[in-house]
């Protein structure tokens, strides 16, 4: 919904603000657990009962507030409610002008060409046999799947799910571990604030590649520090604070880059009629990646011990060329125009960019409504539906 109601120039930033709430919720859960641990040494029934009950409050607020949320303009256009779609666009943009009208015309033009999709097409899309031949739907599906799997293998699940274990390796007591674990997730809020400011300015690809390099460096340093503490147990107390600082820096770097972008791209690269199903591939990749790493991480730390960090460092380096070669830039581009990236019939970003340069103007490609927008702007009136351009030309 955030992607469909945001402008192309600020779409990534708005999703970043959503993830601020996400990290805020996780942080509250950790700090509640930490605070309640002081009751009866952490073994009181109130600890788990209160945490379960507290989760009902956000769900109740969502239930009560969801009715005031409007349908997205793209959904309204897909069911033929064009006037309502225009009203929603004008309301969320706060004004009416040529750019808003152009956005509406793009949405309407693409909606008129769209067809209803069936949920059973999920598997067909995965293997490139979906309802839109020539749109490279299979390529989009695999991009979504692997992006989330790559995100899981940056090492984030090891830091979030097993942070108390990692902190115990640094020699901290259980109470201190719980407090630092809460701090690890709290720093994620700062990371998402940074992400909201940079993801549209730098672009998705730069954030992913820069983030992977930063995460690789942090993993290398953390691994070296833990290795040093093993080799010199008498100096473990000196290594521990720096090693923990690396965990904080890792969470900050991840939240500022991969944590947002990995969820953002799957909401951008699908056409409106397939966006819900398409985003499902991203969620599937997230579930597979998180499930896989959650199960494998204990084994890795048991066998490789602190050298697991070096493995994560190498994987993060590998993600840089993968993103550079195969993932297109979506920043600053309307959701309707992004389809042009996948008209190249190529998996490589360079050819996808050439395709966008040639076919990225949706209105020009489908009959050139630019004159309608400009004429309406000059006359101060609202353009009519596509097909009535000649009535508005001056």
C-alpha positions as CSV (number, residue, x, y, z in Angstrom):
1,X,0.0,0.0,0.0
2,X,2.9,2.4,0.8
3,X,4.4,1.9,-2.7
4,X,1.1,2.4,-4.4
5,X,0.3,5.7,-2.7
6,X,3.8,7.2,-2.7
7,X,5.4,9.4,-5.3
8,X,8.2,7.9,-7.3
9,X,10.7,10.3,-5.8
10,X,9.9,9.4,-2.1
11,X,8.6,5.9,-2.3
12,X,11.6,4.3,-0.7
13,X,11.7,6.9,2.1
14,X,8.1,6.3,3.0
15,X,8.7,2.6,3.3
16,X,11.7,3.3,5.5
17,X,9.3,5.1,7.9
18,X,7.2,1.9,8.0
19,X,10.3,-0.1,9.1
20,X,10.9,2.4,11.9
21,X,7.7,1.2,13.4
22,X,8.8,-2.4,12.7
23,X,12.0,-2.0,14.6
24,X,10.2,0.0,17.3
25,X,7.9,-2.9,17.9
26,X,10.8,-5.4,18.1
27,X,12.7,-3.1,20.5
28,X,9.7,-2.7,22.8
29,X,9.4,-6.5,23.0
30,X,13.0,-6.9,23.9
31,X,12.9,-4.1,26.5
32,X,9.7,-5.5,28.0
33,X,11.4,-8.9,28.4
34,X,14.4,-7.2,29.9
35,X,12.4,-5.2,32.4
36,X,10.2,-8.1,33.5
37,X,13.3,-10.2,34.1
38,X,13.7,-8.3,37.4
39,X,10.5,-9.9,38.7
40,X,11.3,-13.2,40.6
41,X,14.6,-13.5,38.7
42,X,12.8,-13.7,35.4
43,X,10.7,-16.8,36.3
44,X,7.4,-15.1,37.1
45,X,4.3,-15.9,35.2
46,X,3.7,-12.2,34.7
47,X,6.7,-12.1,32.4
48,X,5.3,-14.2,29.6
49,X,1.6,-13.4,30.3
50,X,2.1,-9.7,30.0
51,X,4.2,-9.9,26.9
52,X,1.5,-12.0,25.2
53,X,-1.3,-9.7,26.2
54,X,0.7,-6.6,25.2
55,X,0.9,-7.8,21.6
56,X,-2.9,-7.6,21.4
57,X,-2.8,-3.8,21.7
58,X,-1.2,-3.0,18.3
59,X,-3.4,-5.5,16.6
60,X,-6.5,-3.8,18.1
61,X,-5.3,-0.4,17.0
62,X,-4.8,-1.8,13.5
63,X,-8.3,-3.3,13.5
64,X,-9.8,0.0,14.6
65,X,-7.8,2.2,12.2
66,X,-7.8,0.2,9.0
67,X,-11.3,1.5,8.1
68,X,-10.0,5.0,7.7
69,X,-7.4,3.9,5.2
70,X,-8.4,4.6,1.6
71,X,-8.1,2.0,-1.2
72,X,-5.0,2.7,-3.3
73,X,-5.5,4.6,-6.6
74,X,-4.2,1.7,-8.5
75,X,-6.7,-0.7,-7.0
76,X,-9.5,1.7,-7.7
77,X,-8.4,2.1,-11.3
78,X,-8.2,-1.6,-11.7
79,X,-11.9,-2.0,-10.9
80,X,-12.9,1.0,-13.1
81,X,-13.5,3.5,-10.3
82,X,-11.4,6.2,-12.0
83,X,-13.0,9.3,-10.3
84,X,-12.3,7.9,-6.9
85,X,-8.7,7.0,-8.0
86,X,-8.2,10.6,-9.1
87,X,-9.6,11.9,-5.8
88,X,-7.3,9.7,-3.7
89,X,-4.2,10.8,-5.7
90,X,-5.2,14.5,-5.3
91,X,-5.8,14.0,-1.6
92,X,-2.5,12.2,-0.8
93,X,-0.5,14.6,-3.0
94,X,-2.2,17.6,-1.5
95,X,-2.6,19.5,-4.8
96,X,-3.7,19.1,-8.4
97,X,-1.4,19.9,-11.3
98,X,0.2,18.5,-14.4
99,X,2.4,16.0,-12.5
100,X,-0.6,14.6,-10.6
101,X,-2.7,14.4,-13.7
102,X,0.1,12.6,-15.5
103,X,0.4,10.2,-12.7
104,X,-3.4,9.5,-12.9
105,X,-3.2,9.0,-16.7
106,X,-0.4,6.5,-16.3
107,X,-2.3,4.6,-13.7
108,X,-5.5,4.6,-15.8
109,X,-3.8,3.7,-19.1
110,X,-2.0,0.7,-17.6
111,X,-5.2,-0.3,-15.6
112,X,-7.2,-0.4,-18.9
113,X,-4.7,-2.9,-20.3
114,X,-4.5,-5.1,-17.3
115,X,-6.3,-8.4,-16.9
116,X,-7.5,-10.2,-13.8
117,X,-5.0,-12.7,-12.4
118,X,-5.8,-15.9,-10.6
119,X,-4.0,-17.0,-7.4
120,X,-3.2,-20.4,-9.0
121,X,-0.9,-18.6,-11.3
122,X,1.7,-18.2,-8.6
123,X,3.6,-21.4,-9.7
124,X,3.2,-20.5,-13.4
125,X,4.8,-17.1,-12.8
126,X,7.7,-18.7,-10.9
127,X,8.6,-20.7,-14.1
128,X,7.9,-17.9,-16.5
129,X,4.6,-19.1,-17.7
130,X,2.3,-16.5,-16.2
131,X,-0.6,-14.6,-17.7
132,X,1.6,-12.0,-19.4
133,X,3.9,-13.5,-22.0
134,X,6.9,-11.2,-22.8
135,X,6.9,-9.5,-19.5
136,X,9.6,-11.7,-17.9
137,X,7.5,-12.5,-14.9
138,X,9.7,-15.5,-14.0
139,X,12.7,-13.2,-13.8
140,X,10.9,-10.8,-11.5
141,X,9.9,-13.7,-9.2
142,X,13.4,-15.1,-8.9
143,X,14.8,-11.6,-8.3
144,X,12.4,-11.2,-5.3
145,X,13.1,-14.7,-4.0
146,X,16.9,-14.4,-4.1
147,X,17.0,-10.8,-2.8
148,X,15.4,-11.9,0.5
149,X,17.5,-15.0,0.7
150,X,20.6,-13.0,0.2
151,X,19.4,-10.6,2.9
152,X,19.0,-13.5,5.3
153,X,22.5,-14.7,4.6
154,X,24.1,-11.3,5.3
155,X,24.2,-12.6,8.9
156,X,21.2,-10.6,10.2
157,X,19.4,-13.7,11.7
158,X,22.5,-14.6,13.6
159,X,22.7,-11.1,15.1
160,X,18.9,-10.8,15.9
161,X,17.8,-14.3,16.8
162,X,21.1,-15.4,18.5
163,X,22.3,-12.1,19.9
164,X,22.2,-13.5,23.6
165,X,24.4,-16.4,22.5
166,X,26.8,-14.1,20.7
167,X,27.0,-11.8,23.7
168,X,27.6,-14.8,26.0
169,X,30.6,-15.6,23.8
170,X,31.9,-12.2,24.6
171,X,31.7,-13.0,28.3
172,X,28.7,-11.0,29.4
173,X,26.2,-12.1,32.2
174,X,22.7,-13.1,31.3
175,X,21.2,-9.9,32.5
176,X,23.7,-7.8,30.5
177,X,23.1,-10.0,27.5
178,X,19.3,-9.2,27.6
179,X,20.0,-5.5,28.0
180,X,22.4,-5.4,25.1
181,X,20.1,-7.5,22.9
182,X,17.4,-4.8,23.4
183,X,20.0,-2.2,22.5
184,X,20.9,-4.1,19.3
185,X,17.3,-3.8,18.1
186,X,16.9,-0.2,19.3
187,X,19.9,0.8,17.1
188,X,17.9,-0.6,14.2
189,X,15.5,2.3,14.6
190,X,18.3,4.7,13.9
191,X,19.3,2.6,10.9
192,X,15.8,2.8,9.4
193,X,15.7,6.6,9.9
194,X,19.0,6.8,7.9
195,X,17.5,4.5,5.3
196,X,14.5,6.7,4.9
197,X,16.9,9.6,4.1
198,X,19.2,7.9,1.6
199,X,17.3,5.2,-0.2
200,X,15.8,7.5,-2.7
201,X,18.8,9.8,-3.0
202,X,21.4,7.1,-3.5
203,X,19.1,4.5,-5.2
204,X,18.3,0.9,-4.4
205,X,21.4,-0.6,-6.1
206,X,23.9,1.7,-4.3
207,X,22.3,1.0,-1.0
208,X,22.4,-2.8,-1.5
209,X,26.0,-2.8,-2.8
210,X,27.3,-0.3,-0.2
211,X,25.4,-2.1,2.5
212,X,26.9,-5.5,1.5
213,X,30.4,-4.0,1.6
214,X,29.8,-2.5,5.0
215,X,28.4,-5.7,6.4
216,X,31.3,-7.7,5.0
217,X,33.8,-5.4,6.7
218,X,31.9,-5.5,10.0
219,X,31.7,-9.3,9.9
220,X,35.5,-9.5,9.2
221,X,36.3,-7.3,12.2
222,X,33.9,-9.1,14.5
223,X,35.3,-12.5,13.5
224,X,38.9,-11.3,14.0
225,X,38.0,-9.9,17.5
226,X,36.2,-13.1,18.6
227,X,39.1,-15.1,17.2
228,X,41.5,-12.9,19.2
229,X,39.6,-13.4,22.4
230,X,39.8,-17.2,21.9
231,X,43.5,-17.1,21.2
232,X,44.1,-14.9,24.2
233,X,41.6,-15.7,26.9
234,X,43.4,-13.5,29.4
235,X,42.6,-10.5,27.2
236,X,38.9,-11.4,26.4
237,X,37.6,-8.6,28.6
238,X,39.5,-6.1,26.3
239,X,38.2,-7.6,23.1
240,X,34.5,-8.0,24.2
241,X,33.4,-4.3,24.1
242,X,34.8,-3.8,20.6
243,X,33.2,-7.1,19.4
244,X,29.8,-6.0,20.8
245,X,30.3,-2.6,19.1
246,X,30.7,-4.5,15.8
247,X,27.3,-6.2,16.4
248,X,25.7,-2.8,16.9
249,X,27.4,-1.4,13.8
250,X,26.2,-4.5,11.9
251,X,22.6,-3.9,12.9
252,X,22.8,-0.2,12.1
253,X,24.3,-0.9,8.6
254,X,21.7,-3.6,7.8
255,X,18.7,-1.5,8.9
256,X,20.0,1.4,6.8
257,X,20.4,-0.6,3.6
258,X,19.3,-4.2,3.1
259,X,16.6,-4.1,5.9
260,X,14.5,-1.7,3.9
261,X,15.5,-2.3,0.3
262,X,15.0,-6.0,0.3
263,X,11.3,-5.5,1.1
264,X,11.0,-2.4,-1.1
265,X,12.0,-3.8,-4.5
266,X,9.4,-6.7,-4.5
267,X,6.7,-4.0,-4.1
268,X,8.0,-2.0,-7.1
269,X,8.9,-4.4,-9.9
270,X,5.4,-5.8,-10.5
271,X,2.5,-4.4,-12.5
272,X,-0.6,-3.4,-10.5
273,X,-2.6,-6.5,-11.4
274,X,0.2,-8.8,-10.1
275,X,1.7,-6.7,-7.3
276,X,0.1,-8.7,-4.5
277,X,1.1,-12.0,-5.9
278,X,4.5,-10.7,-6.9
279,X,5.2,-9.4,-3.4
280,X,4.4,-12.8,-2.2
281,X,7.6,-14.1,-3.9
282,X,9.5,-11.7,-1.7
283,X,7.8,-12.8,1.5
284,X,8.4,-16.4,0.4
285,X,12.1,-15.7,0.0
286,X,12.1,-14.0,3.4
287,X,10.5,-17.1,5.0
288,X,12.9,-19.5,3.2
289,X,15.9,-17.4,4.1
290,X,15.1,-16.7,7.7
291,X,13.9,-20.3,8.2
292,X,17.1,-21.7,6.6
293,X,19.5,-19.5,8.5
294,X,17.7,-19.9,11.8
295,X,18.1,-23.7,11.6
296,X,21.6,-23.6,10.2
297,X,23.2,-20.8,12.4
298,X,23.5,-23.0,15.6
299,X,25.2,-25.7,13.5
300,X,27.5,-23.2,11.9
301,X,28.5,-21.6,15.2
302,X,28.9,-25.1,16.7
303,X,31.2,-26.3,13.9
304,X,32.9,-23.2,12.6
305,X,32.6,-21.2,15.9
306,X,33.7,-17.6,15.4
307,X,34.8,-18.3,11.9
308,X,31.2,-18.2,10.9
309,X,31.6,-14.4,10.8
310,X,34.2,-14.9,8.0
311,X,31.7,-17.0,6.0
312,X,29.2,-14.2,6.3
313,X,31.8,-11.7,5.2
314,X,32.6,-13.7,2.1
315,X,28.9,-14.0,1.3
316,X,28.3,-10.3,1.6
317,X,31.2,-9.7,-0.9
318,X,29.5,-12.1,-3.3
319,X,26.2,-10.2,-3.1
320,X,27.9,-7.1,-4.6
321,X,28.4,-8.4,-8.1
322,X,25.1,-10.2,-8.0
323,X,23.3,-6.9,-7.3
324,X,25.4,-5.1,-9.9
325,X,24.7,-7.5,-12.7
326,X,21.1,-8.6,-12.2
327,X,19.1,-6.0,-10.1
328,X,17.7,-2.9,-11.9
329,X,17.3,0.5,-10.4
330,X,13.8,1.5,-9.5
331,X,14.4,4.7,-7.6
332,X,12.6,7.8,-9.0
333,X,10.6,5.7,-11.5
334,X,6.9,5.4,-11.5
335,X,5.5,1.9,-10.8
336,X,3.9,1.9,-14.3
337,X,7.2,2.7,-16.1
338,X,9.2,0.0,-14.3
339,X,7.5,-2.6,-16.6
340,X,9.8,-1.2,-19.4
341,X,12.9,-2.6,-17.5
342,X,11.6,-6.1,-18.1
343,X,10.8,-5.6,-21.8
344,X,14.5,-6.3,-22.6
345,X,14.2,-10.1,-22.4
346,X,17.6,-10.1,-20.6
347,X,18.6,-10.9,-17.1
348,X,21.4,-8.2,-17.1
349,X,20.8,-4.8,-15.7
350,X,22.7,-3.0,-18.5
351,X,20.2,-4.2,-21.2
352,X,17.3,-3.6,-18.8
353,X,18.4,0.1,-18.5
354,X,18.6,0.4,-22.3
355,X,15.1,-1.0,-22.5
356,X,13.9,1.6,-20.0
357,X,15.5,4.4,-21.9
358,X,13.6,3.3,-25.0
359,X,10.2,2.5,-23.5
360,X,10.0,4.1,-20.1
361,X,7.6,6.9,-21.1
362,X,4.3,5.1,-20.5
363,X,2.1,7.7,-22.0
364,X,4.2,8.1,-25.1
365,X,4.4,4.3,-25.6
366,X,0.6,4.0,-25.4
367,X,-0.6,6.9,-27.5
368,X,1.2,10.0,-26.1
369,X,-1.2,11.8,-23.7
370,X,1.4,14.4,-22.9
371,X,-0.5,17.0,-25.0
372,X,-3.5,16.3,-22.9
373,X,-1.7,17.0,-19.7
374,X,0.0,20.1,-21.0
375,X,-3.2,21.5,-22.5
376,X,-5.1,20.9,-19.3
377,X,-2.4,22.7,-17.4
378,X,-2.5,25.7,-19.7
379,X,-6.3,25.9,-19.6
380,X,-6.7,25.2,-15.9
381,X,-9.1,22.4,-16.5
382,X,-9.0,18.7,-15.8
383,X,-8.3,16.4,-18.8
384,X,-11.0,13.9,-19.7
385,X,-10.5,10.2,-20.1
386,X,-7.9,8.8,-22.6
387,X,-9.3,9.1,-26.1
388,X,-10.6,12.7,-25.6
389,X,-7.3,14.4,-26.2
390,X,-8.3,16.2,-29.3
391,X,-11.0,18.1,-27.4
392,X,-8.5,19.6,-25.0
393,X,-5.7,20.5,-27.5
394,X,-5.2,24.2,-28.1
